[in-house]
Amino acid sequence: MDLSRRLEALLELAEQIGIDVRAEAMGGGGGGLCRLKGRRVLFVDTAADLATRYDRTLAALAGLEEIDAHYLLPEVRQDIERQRRSKNV
């Protein structure tokens, strides 16, 4: 499965769990999850390459246990688990 489809799946998941997704140019290395005025906001850096956007989004969502209750494409689920394992090392 191509990376753009995986990123799309992650962004759809973020919206499903109530996270505002904002795509903005941030210089190519930014992006991530934060709280603004009590709401969770996921920034996706449109100036970054596709791999960086995917990695930042994956890292932001992997720490949220609530995503486990939602369907994810098997490839994306594997990436989430790999991300979680790397954080535990």
N, C-alpha and C positions, 0 to 999 in steps of 0.2 A: 504494500500500500504506500502511496506516495506521501511525502511529508506535508504537503498542503492539505490533504484530506485529514491527516492526523491532527493538524493544527485546528482545522475547522471543527472537528469533533470535540476537541478540548474547549474551544470557545463556546460551542453550543452547550456543553456541560456546565460551564461557568454561568451562563445565563439561566439555565434550568435551576441552579441552586441559589439564584438570587444575587449573583455578582454582576455589577455593571461592567461592561467591557468597553474600553475606549481605545481606539486605534489612533495614535498620534506619533508624529515624528519626534524622536527624542535623541537623535544623534547617533543611532546605530548600536548602542550598547545597553540601552535602558530597558525598561519594562518590568512588570512585576505586580504583585498584589499589595494593596494598602487599604487603609480606612480613611475615608473623607467624610466628615460630618456624620459619623456613625454608620456609613454604608461602605461595604466592601467594593473596591474598584480594582479591576485588572487592567493595567495599561499594557498595550501591545505596541512596541516601537516599530512603526512602519519604515523607519530608516534602516533597521537591522535586516540582515539577510534572513531567509526563511528558516534556516537551521537555528539561528540565534533566537528568533521569535518563538519557535517551537520549544527550545530548551528552557527559555525563561518562563513560558506559560506552563510547561510540564512541572518545573520546579515549584512554581507558585501553587499549583493545584494539588500536587502530590502530598502535601502536608495536611490536607483537609480530609478528615475521616469520613465526612458526609458524602464524598463522591463514591464511596464503596457501595452505597445503596442504589446507584444508578448504573444503567447499562453503558458499557464502553466497548468500542471495537477491541477485539482481542489484542491487536498490535499495540494499541494505546494503553490497554490494561498492563501489558508486559512492560512498556516503557515506564509507567507509573510505579510498578513494583521494583523495577531496576533503580529508579530514582530514590525510592524509599530505602532500599538496601544500601545504596551509596551514602545516604545520610546517617545510617546507623553504624557505619564503619569508623 
